[in-house]
Amino acid sequence: MTSCAGCNVTLGWKKYNFQKQWRVPGYYCKTCMKEIGQDFDDNGRITLPKRTCDSCHQEFFFLTTKWQNKQRHRCCQVCKDLDFTESSSSKEQLLPPIPARVPTMMALFAAFGILLMIAGFAYVMLVAPQQDSNILHIIIGSCMSGGGFMLARKMVKVRNILLGKTQVPAENLR
């Protein structure tokens, strides 16, 4: 799911984004969209400061304040319920550690994607020319091949993110 780039609220089906002439990246909830749009209309640019969340260390426009042990913590909507006693001593992100190897289920899905891609190609080259309705069989084989390619590509991308080889944009983390 996508989360709001302004306050980190999880967005459902209703996502708002600015048009290209505004040059404001990301998806926003309705309240953040209104406040950022009003700030842009008033000043001609966005003057609202982006601050980092104390627990997940990502930048957002609107953070909530939480007091714990007479210390103020600025948190996003997701992290506001977390306990800061262990995270304040070690300034690390609260993300799980990077695994040593690729999970087995992910490798199986990637292998299935590659197999589907090869099977679709073989279907188009071997079976489709021998049938009566050639175009239908070519479309079926092409769809198999394309679906296998998309599945394999997605699994490789997720694998690179899990192993820490690729950085994820902040708006796609949650």
C-alpha positions in Angstrom: 0.0 0.0 0.0 1.0 3.6 -0.6 1.4 6.0 2.3 1.0 9.8 2.4 4.2 11.7 1.7 3.0 14.4 4.0 2.1 12.6 7.2 2.7 8.8 6.5 -1.0 7.8 6.8 -1.7 4.6 4.8 -3.7 5.5 1.8 -6.5 3.3 0.5 -8.0 3.6 -2.9 -8.3 7.4 -2.7 -4.8 8.9 -3.5 -4.2 12.5 -4.4 -1.2 13.8 -6.3 -0.3 17.2 -7.7 -0.3 17.8 -11.4 3.1 18.0 -13.2 3.2 21.8 -13.3 3.3 21.9 -9.5 6.5 19.6 -9.3 5.5 18.1 -6.0 6.3 14.4 -6.0 4.3 11.8 -4.1 0.8 10.8 -3.1 -1.1 12.6 -0.3 -4.1 12.2 1.8 -6.9 14.8 1.5 -5.9 17.0 4.5 -2.2 17.1 3.5 -3.1 17.9 -0.1 -5.3 20.8 1.0 -2.6 22.3 3.3 0.3 21.9 0.9 -1.8 23.2 -2.0 -2.9 26.2 0.1 0.8 26.9 1.0 1.8 26.7 -2.6 -1.1 29.0 -3.6 -0.1 31.5 -1.0 3.7 31.6 -1.6 4.2 30.4 -5.1 6.3 27.5 -3.8 6.2 25.1 -0.9 7.5 26.7 2.2 6.5 24.1 4.7 9.6 22.4 6.2 10.2 18.7 5.9 11.2 17.2 9.2 12.6 13.7 9.9 10.6 11.3 12.0 12.6 10.3 15.1 11.9 6.6 14.8 11.9 5.8 11.1 14.2 8.7 10.0 12.1 9.6 6.9 11.2 13.1 6.0 7.5 14.3 6.2 5.7 17.6 6.1 3.4 17.0 9.1 4.6 15.2 12.2 2.8 14.6 15.5 4.5 15.4 18.8 4.8 12.7 21.5 6.2 13.3 24.9 8.0 10.4 26.7 10.3 10.6 29.7 10.1 14.4 29.5 11.5 14.3 26.0 9.7 15.5 22.9 9.6 13.2 19.9 8.3 14.1 16.5 6.7 11.1 14.8 4.8 10.3 11.7 1.3 8.8 11.9 2.6 5.2 11.8 5.4 5.6 14.3 3.5 7.6 16.9 2.5 4.5 18.8 6.1 3.1 19.2 8.0 3.1 22.4 11.2 5.3 22.3 13.1 3.8 25.2 15.1 1.4 23.1 15.3 3.4 19.9 16.5 6.6 21.6 19.7 4.9 22.8 20.6 3.4 19.5 19.9 5.8 16.6 19.0 3.1 14.1 16.1 2.6 11.9 13.4 0.3 13.1 13.6 -1.9 10.0 14.3 -5.6 10.1 17.9 -6.7 9.4 19.0 -7.5 5.8 18.7 -11.2 5.2 21.8 -13.2 4.3 20.2 -14.9 1.3 17.0 -14.7 -0.8 13.9 -16.2 0.7 13.0 -19.6 -0.8 9.4 -18.6 -1.8 10.7 -15.6 -3.7 13.2 -17.7 -5.6 10.3 -20.1 -6.5 8.2 -17.3 -7.8 11.1 -16.0 -9.9 11.8 -19.5 -11.3 8.1 -19.8 -12.1 8.2 -16.5 -14.0 11.2 -17.6 -16.0 9.5 -21.0 -16.7 6.3 -19.2 -17.8 8.3 -17.0 -20.1 10.1 -19.9 -21.8 6.8 -21.9 -22.1 5.1 -18.9 -23.7 7.9 -18.5 -26.2 7.9 -22.2 -27.0 4.1 -22.2 -27.4 4.3 -19.3 -29.9 7.1 -20.9 -31.9 6.0 -24.6 -31.9 2.3 -24.9 -31.2 0.7 -21.7 -32.7 1.8 -22.3 -36.3 0.3 -25.7 -36.4 -3.2 -24.6 -35.2 -6.1 -23.3 -37.4 -6.6 -20.0 -35.6 -3.0 -18.7 -35.5 -3.6 -15.2 -34.0 -5.4 -16.5 -30.9 -2.6 -18.9 -30.1 0.0 -16.2 -30.7 -1.8 -13.9 -28.3 -2.1 -16.6 -25.6 1.6 -17.4 -25.9 2.6 -13.8 -25.9 0.5 -13.2 -22.8 2.2 -16.2 -21.1 5.6 -14.9 -22.0 4.9 -11.3 -20.9 3.3 -12.4 -17.6 6.4 -14.6 -16.9 8.7 -11.7 -17.7 6.8 -9.3 -15.4 6.8 -11.8 -12.5 10.5 -12.5 -12.9 11.4 -8.8 -13.1 9.3 -8.0 -10.0 11.0 -10.8 -8.0 14.5 -9.6 -9.1 13.6 -6.0 -8.1 12.3 -7.1 -4.7 15.4 -9.3 -4.2 17.7 -6.4 -4.8 15.7 -4.3 -2.3 15.9 -7.1 0.3 19.6 -7.6 -0.1 20.2 -3.8 0.2 21.5 -3.3 -3.3 18.8 -0.8 -4.3 17.4 2.1 -2.3 13.7 2.4 -1.9 12.2 5.9 -2.3 10.6 7.1 1.0 7.1 7.3 -0.5 7.2 3.5 -1.4 8.3 2.1 2.0 4.8 1.7 3.4 
